[in-house]
């Protein structure tokens, strides 16, 4: 009896060891940044941006692009979807507001994660978004390319998995990879992962455009811009400046981190 029990314990412990060995190890420093602009306002729809340091760096530009259309909250983190705390953190931010749109990415901190494990983690995240996101429209966002060709191929492979799962769930895709990949790495990349301000602003414009399209305000924005560019007589005149009331609930953090 003892020998059988010992054998079963060895088998069990061996299985645990294998599972642990295959799991993604945390980075030496893990970080999270959660911010909600216009935290007490509810006159406009609220959108949630989810991602990593790429999202963390374009979010303020996206906020400005969406001024007058939507309020912005964002959750940026270094955690992979397989991390033991990821779904807890995501659940928390989903419970904070009733979001109209959720713009969701995970990937660049998952390049060393086993693809099958990452797929399972992404499925769990998608399930949570649908369960706790209320009536929010969910957009899947591809991870951006890198300066390093080998790392770019890994990002591309994860993007393919993400696109497949997005299609299964009927989520539209914001393909930031396709937006950035043709560009000159020496001009638009600040380091292996991150972008110059010009690159961040390009991403923010595309983020805002797809969110406005989902909100149904893209056409209205074109009409409004035309109205500011012409006077009452229909002639071209100076554009009137827009008034925004955005205020951050906490200072920006981790802007330079990946």
Secondary structure, 3 states (H helix, E strand, C coil): CHHHHHHHHHHHHHHHHHHHHHCCCCCCCCCEEEEECCCCCCCCEEEEEEECHHHHHHHHHHHHHCCCCEEEEEEEECCCCCCCCHHHHHHHHHHHCCCCEEEECCCHHHCCCCHHHHHHHHHHHHHHHHHHCCCCEEEEECCCCCCCHHHHHHHHHHHHHHHHHHHHHCCEEECHHHHHHCCCHHHHECCCCCECHHHHHHHHHHHHHHHHHHHCCHHHHHHHHHHHHECCCCCECCCCCCCCCCCCCCCCCCCCCC
